[in-house]
Amino acid sequence: IDISREDAGEQHGEGEWLRGRIECTVKVTHKTGVEMEALSGASVAALTIYDMLKALSQEMVIEDVKLVQKTGGKSDIGVVC
């Protein structure tokens, strides 16, 4: 999430951006994937932050919502062996 700091506490250079990272971890004991639940959780968190900060800046961008790692099920994703 990029947040423009124009009038929020510390002064930064004009056009300077702050970035944030949201991680959502989901664990289950059943033999089913929960990738969609993790992606949905991270997306809702990003939208919530956007909603809370929209009065400060309308230039925020939510980008790169992606599955970083998954183990179990039919295939593993992003796991270094």
C-alpha positions as semicolon CSV with decimal commas, in nm:
position;residue;x (nm);y (nm);z (nm)
1;I;0,000;0,000;0,000
2;D;0,144;0,335;-0,095
3;I;0,048;0,620;0,136
4;S;0,132;0,977;0,042
5;R;0,248;1,172;0,350
6;E;0,133;1,528;0,288
7;D;-0,012;1,627;0,623
8;A;0,023;1,332;0,856
9;G;0,281;1,382;1,128
10;E;0,640;1,363;1,006
11;Q;0,730;1,567;0,705
12;H;0,867;1,381;0,403
13;G;0,966;1,508;0,063
14;E;0,685;1,600;-0,176
15;G;0,559;1,296;-0,362
16;E;0,738;1,058;-0,126
17;W;0,550;0,734;-0,055
18;L;0,533;0,497;0,235
19;R;0,472;0,129;0,171
20;G;0,312;-0,134;0,386
21;R;0,283;-0,510;0,369
22;I;-0,014;-0,718;0,478
23;E;0,023;-1,088;0,546
24;C;-0,262;-1,329;0,612
25;T;-0,185;-1,680;0,737
26;V;-0,448;-1,954;0,736
27;K;-0,397;-2,301;0,881
28;V;-0,640;-2,592;0,877
29;T;-0,628;-2,955;0,977
30;H;-0,866;-3,071;0,703
31;K;-0,751;-3,189;0,363
32;T;-0,868;-2,881;0,176
33;G;-0,705;-2,566;0,049
34;V;-0,770;-2,229;0,204
35;E;-0,588;-2,012;-0,049
36;M;-0,901;-1,813;-0,130
37;E;-0,963;-1,744;0,237
38;A;-0,607;-1,613;0,281
39;L;-0,630;-1,396;-0,032
40;S;-0,971;-1,265;0,075
41;G;-0,843;-1,187;0,426
42;A;-0,546;-0,989;0,293
43;S;-0,766;-0,805;0,043
44;V;-1,022;-0,707;0,306
45;A;-0,743;-0,585;0,536
46;A;-0,601;-0,368;0,254
47;L;-0,945;-0,226;0,176
48;T;-1,003;-0,150;0,544
49;I;-0,676;0,042;0,567
50;Y;-0,763;0,226;0,247
51;D;-1,102;0,321;0,389
52;M;-0,949;0,450;0,712
53;L;-0,686;0,662;0,532
54;K;-0,879;0,789;0,229
55;A;-0,936;1,126;0,401
56;L;-0,557;1,180;0,404
57;S;-0,495;1,089;0,044
58;Q;-0,692;0,975;-0,259
59;E;-0,372;0,855;-0,430
60;M;-0,329;0,528;-0,240
61;V;-0,282;0,214;-0,447
62;I;-0,344;-0,146;-0,348
63;E;-0,124;-0,373;-0,555
64;D;0,030;-0,719;-0,576
65;V;-0,225;-0,929;-0,391
66;K;-0,075;-1,274;-0,436
67;L;-0,034;-1,616;-0,282
68;V;0,322;-1,637;-0,152
69;Q;0,332;-1,987;-0,004
70;K;0,107;-2,292;0,021
71;T;0,186;-2,641;0,147
72;G;-0,022;-2,955;0,127
73;G;-0,305;-3,044;-0,106
74;K;-0,233;-3,126;-0,471
75;S;0,068;-2,894;-0,499
76;D;0,301;-2,676;-0,298
77;I;0,351;-2,312;-0,400
78;G;0,649;-2,094;-0,310
79;V;0,811;-2,355;-0,087
80;V;1,189;-2,385;-0,104
81;C;1,300;-2,741;-0,031
